[in-house]
Amino acid sequence: MSRQSANASQDHSGAWVIQTWMSFILSVAVTSLGIYHLPVDGWQKAFLGMGLLFTVGSTFTLSKTVRDQHEQQRLTARIDEARVTKLLAEVDPVVLK
């Protein structure tokens, strides 16, 4: 892996960020509205609402965990690359002959 590709990062466009937030807000709002208007008892609506909240919370936790694992793998790869570079720099070609 080249040094340039290891340090390159892709920034999200403003439109992408707005689209992701809007779709998240819309999906939670529409689902909540659907639960509110269900023709069932209040405890059933509360159960479905709790399920929605737990799903949203676990989704945030999962996405953070996946991101953290990815960043850890990138960091580990950079550390390994630095170790190999250091070892190669320490090798004296005259001693090997």
C-alpha positions as CSV (number, residue, x, y, z in Angstrom):
1,M,0.0,0.0,0.0
2,S,1.4,3.3,-1.0
3,R,1.8,6.1,1.5
4,Q,-0.5,8.3,-0.6
5,S,-3.4,5.8,-0.6
6,A,-3.0,5.1,3.1
7,N,-3.5,8.8,4.0
8,A,-6.2,9.5,1.5
9,S,-9.6,10.1,3.0
10,Q,-12.9,10.5,1.3
11,D,-15.1,13.4,2.6
12,H,-18.8,13.1,2.2
13,S,-20.5,15.8,0.2
14,G,-23.0,18.1,1.9
15,A,-25.8,16.7,-0.2
16,W,-25.0,13.1,1.0
17,V,-25.0,14.2,4.7
18,I,-28.3,16.0,4.3
19,Q,-29.8,13.1,2.5
20,T,-28.8,10.6,5.1
21,W,-30.1,12.7,8.0
22,M,-33.3,13.5,6.2
23,S,-34.0,9.8,5.4
24,F,-33.2,8.9,9.1
25,I,-35.6,11.5,10.5
26,L,-38.3,10.7,8.0
27,S,-38.1,7.0,8.6
28,V,-38.3,7.4,12.4
29,A,-41.1,10.0,12.1
30,V,-43.3,8.0,9.7
31,T,-42.8,4.8,11.8
32,S,-43.7,6.7,15.0
33,L,-46.8,8.2,13.3
34,G,-47.8,4.8,12.1
35,I,-47.5,3.3,15.6
36,Y,-49.4,6.3,17.0
37,H,-52.4,5.7,14.6
38,L,-52.6,2.0,15.1
39,P,-56.0,0.8,16.3
40,V,-54.6,-1.1,19.3
41,D,-54.3,-0.6,23.0
42,G,-51.8,1.9,24.5
43,W,-49.6,-0.8,26.0
44,Q,-49.2,-2.3,22.5
45,K,-48.3,1.0,21.1
46,A,-45.8,1.5,23.9
47,F,-44.3,-1.9,23.2
48,L,-43.8,-1.1,19.5
49,G,-42.4,2.4,20.4
50,M,-39.9,0.8,22.7
51,G,-39.0,-1.6,20.0
52,L,-38.4,1.3,17.6
53,L,-36.2,3.1,20.1
54,F,-34.1,0.0,20.8
55,T,-33.7,-0.6,17.1
56,V,-32.5,2.9,16.5
57,G,-30.1,2.8,19.5
58,S,-28.7,-0.6,18.5
59,T,-28.2,0.7,14.9
60,F,-26.1,3.6,16.2
61,T,-24.1,1.3,18.4
62,L,-23.5,-1.2,15.5
63,S,-22.5,1.5,13.1
64,K,-20.0,3.0,15.6
65,T,-18.6,-0.4,16.3
66,V,-18.1,-1.1,12.6
67,R,-16.4,2.3,12.1
68,D,-14.1,1.8,15.1
69,Q,-13.1,-1.7,13.9
70,H,-12.3,-0.3,10.4
71,E,-10.2,2.6,11.9
72,Q,-8.4,0.1,14.2
73,Q,-7.5,-2.0,11.2
74,R,-6.2,1.0,9.3
75,L,-4.1,2.1,12.3
76,T,-2.7,-1.4,12.8
77,A,-1.8,-1.6,9.1
78,R,0.0,1.8,9.4
79,I,1.9,0.6,12.5
80,D,2.9,-2.6,10.7
81,E,4.1,-0.6,7.7
82,A,6.1,1.7,9.9
83,R,7.8,-1.3,11.6
84,V,8.7,-2.8,8.3
85,T,10.1,0.5,7.0
86,K,12.1,0.9,10.2
87,L,13.5,-2.7,9.9
88,L,14.4,-2.1,6.3
89,A,16.2,1.1,7.2
90,E,18.2,-0.6,9.9
91,V,19.5,-3.3,7.6
92,D,23.0,-2.7,6.6
93,P,23.6,-4.3,3.2
94,V,27.4,-4.5,3.8
95,V,26.9,-6.8,6.9
96,L,24.8,-9.2,4.9
97,K,27.5,-10.1,2.4
